[in-house]
Each structure stands twice: as structure tokens, then as C-alpha cells.
């Protein structure tokens, strides 16, 4: 019995020495009983995070949604590649809308990109060179469920992760993903509360929603109504 217990202790000590928490690189998977792995840089990778209960409670209710480029009603823009269009060159269907200024090509480079609705910044950074700078907002719809809006290929990010944003506030500027594409805004709407950044094309929707149709359904305003967000007014700097 003593020998068996001693053998068990030796095995446990050996097993602990092979834990990924102690830095052994040979273990290529994440064990259930090991501490969560972190990126090699030591920073938390926010692309794979769910909001905590405290963060979820802070996500504001969005009473109205507007388009994020041009005017509040999408004037002075066009949709160069609509949601769910097949793109054989990329091997799948487009998971967002590619919004452009009416001049085409790089004429909209540096134009402001606005929050589609009141929300909270749950991601702000550059997940991959093909995406360029990206901002993702979380919104609480009037009937309760959470949605996300994603703004990609930005030239500049003007907001910080974790901050509250009012509808119509500037998130950044239209970019090219460091010259990978002509300037445009890749805009997505998602029925999700997890921050996941995969490709912009797929053969399944992957929780993506038709952005234009979603904004239209949640616009909740008359066709000619232009008004600032109450949250945006509260967050505006005092003069």
C-alpha cells in the first residue's frame, strides 16, 4: 500500500512537471485541469473572450440603429459587395457588407466611421494583417438579446476597449488594411456575444446577419428622422 502511494506521488510530481503552466512546449493541447494558456507575448487574446456578467450588465440598450458610413441613412455610400454574395476567388460567401464612398476606390480613405448604435467596445485592435484595424461593439436590443457590430479594415481606431459608445460617435476612419484592398468599410452584424474573428468569407453564415436588413429592422425611426443618441450626448465632452 505504501509503495503504491509512493508511486502515485512520484507520478503526480512528474505529471506536474509536464504541465503547460510550467512552460514545457512539447504539450500542444490545453488540458482541462491546467491553467488557461496565454499568447506567447503574455497578453490576453481578446479575440476569444466572452463578456463577464459584469461586462454584460454594462452593455447599453440600443433604441435605434443607423448605418455606419456616410449619412445616418447611408447617403453618399454604396455597397460594393453585399452580404452573402458568392466570391469564387475567396472560396465562399461574403459575411458582411463592403461599404464605399460614392467616389469609389480610395476616395473615402480617412472618412469617419460611426457607431451603428449605442454599445460597448468589446474589441479594438488588429487581429491579423488581412483584417487591418478592427472594432467590435456589443449592443443590447430593445427586446433583450445581444448583437455585435464589426467595423474592419480601419485606417485608424479612435476608441478604447471596454468604453461605452453612443450611436453616431466616431470609432475610427476608413482604411485599406495596410494597402491590401481599395479603401472601404467591411461591416458585419452578428447574433453573438463572443468575440471571434475568423475569415470574411464562408459557406455557412456563422452567426452573421445581413447588416443592411438588420439595421433597417432595428432603425425604429421615421425615414427623415435625424437625431443624436442620448448616450452620445451624455458622453460628449463638456464645453
N, C-alpha and C positions, 0 to 999 in steps of 0.2 A: 504494500500500500504506500509506504514511504517512498519507495523507488518510483512508483507511478506518479506520485505528486511531484517529486523532484523533476521527473522527465517533463511533466506538464509545465512547470515553472520555467525550465530551460527553453521549451518550445515557445512559450509566450514571450520570453525575453528576446529570443531570436526573431519572432514574428514582429515584435515592436520595433526591432532594429531595421526591419524592412519596410516600415510604414512610410508612405509618401510624405507624411508630415516631417520626417527627418531628412528628406531631400534625396532619397535614392531614386535615380532617374529610370531604373530598369522597369519599374511598375508603371504600365502605360494606361491603367484604368483607375477609376475612382471607386474605392471601396466604401461600402455603406457605413462602416464603423470608423472611417478615417475623417479627419477634419477636411472641410471643403477646400479643394485646390484653388489656387490663385494664379493669375498670369505670371509669366516669368519676371516681369518688371516689378511685381509685388503690388500692383494696383488692382483694385476691384474692377472686374469687367462688367460694366453696367448693362451690356447688351443681353445678359442672360438673367436679369433680376426681375422678380415680382415685387410690386409695391407692398410695403408693410401695411398692417392695419392702420397705423398712424398716418402713413402717406395717403392711403385710400380715403381716409376721413378728410384730408385736406383738399382733395380734388374737387374743384368747384362745379356747381351745376351750370351747364351751358344752355341758356334760354334761347339762343339764336346762333345759327351757323351762317357764315359768309364765305365766298371764295377767297383764296389767299393771295391772289396776284391781280394787279390792275385795280379796278374799282371794286366797291363792295359787291357788285353784281357781276364781276368778271369782265367788265368792259376793258377794251384795249388789249385783250388777250385772245388767243385761240388754243385749242387742244391739238397738239401736233401728233400725239399718239394716245388714243383713248384707252381706258381700262378694258382689259380682256381682249384687245386686238392681238391676233397671232403675229409673231415676229419670227420667221424661219431662221434668220441669222442668229438669233439668241436661243432658239430651240424651245420656245414656249410662248405663253400669252402674257401680255403686259399687266402688271399688278397694280398700276396706278394710272394717273393722267400726267402727260407731259405738257405743262402749261408754258406758253411762249408769249412774249410781247408781239404785237401785230406787225412789227418791222421784220421779224424773223431773224435767224442766225444769232449773232452776238449783240444785236441792238438793245436787248434787255439786260445785258450784263451789268450787274450792280444795282438793278432795280430792287426796291424793297419788297420783302416777303412778309405777309401779315398772318397773325394767328387766326385760324378759321373760326374759333370760338373761345370762350373762357376756358382755361385749363391750367395744368401744371406741367412744367418741363420734366419729363422722366428720362430723357436722353439728350445730350448735346455734345457732339464730338465727331470724330472721323473714324468710322468702324473699318473702312477699307478704302484703298485708293480709288476703286471703281465707283464708290458712293460719294466721295468727297465729304464735305461737311454736312452733317445731318442733325436735325432737331425733331424730337418726337414729343407731342403733347398728349396728356391724358385728359379726357373730358367726361363729365357725368351728364348723361342725357336727362331731359325733364322727367322721364318715366323711370329713371334709376340706373339702367345698365351703363357700363363704362365703354367708351370708344377711345381710339387713338387716332391722331392725325400725324402724318410724317412728311417732312419737308427735306428733300435731298438735293445733292449737287450744289450746295450753297457756296458762294464765294466767301462769305463771312457769317459768323454766328454772333448775334448780339444779345443772347440770353444765357443764363447760367442754369445748370441742372438743379432741380428742386424748387425753383421760383414759380410763383403764380403769375399768369399772363392773362390779360384781358383781350377779348375779341378785338381785332384790328390793330393790336400792338405789333411793332416790328420785331421779327425773330432773327432776321439776317438779310442777306441780299442774294439775288440770282447769280449762280456761278456756272462753271463748266466742269467741275470735278477735276481741277488742275489741267484743263485742256483736253480731257477725254472726249467731250461732246460739245456741240454748239450750246451756247447758254440757254438754259431752260430750268424750270422747277419740276422735279419729279414729286408729285403729290399723291399720297395714299391715305385712305381711311380704313381703319381696322376694327373689327369687333373682338377686341382682345385687351387684356390687362397685363400682358407680359411684353417685355422689351426684347424682341427678337429681330435681328437684321440678317435676312438671308438674301437671295437674289431678287432682282426686279422682274424676273420672268419665271413662270412655272406652268405646269399643266393642270394644277389644282388651285383654287382661289386662296387657300391657306389663311383663312380668316380675313382676307382683304374684301372690302366692299367697293362698289362703284362710287368713286369720290364725288363726281358731279351729281349723281342721283341722291346720294346720302346728304350732301349739303342742301340740295333743293328740298328734300323731305323734312329737314330739320331747320329750314330757314326761318319759319314762323314769323314772317313779316310781309307787309304789303309789297307789291312789285316796285314801288317807288320809295319805300321807306329806307332812309339812311340815318342811322343814329349810332352814337358811340356806346360802347359797352359800359354798364355801371361799374364793373370791376376795373375796366381800363381807366375810368375817371378816378377811382379810388387810388390806383397805383401810380397815376401820373405825378411827376414831381410838382411840389407846391411852388408857386411863384411869389 
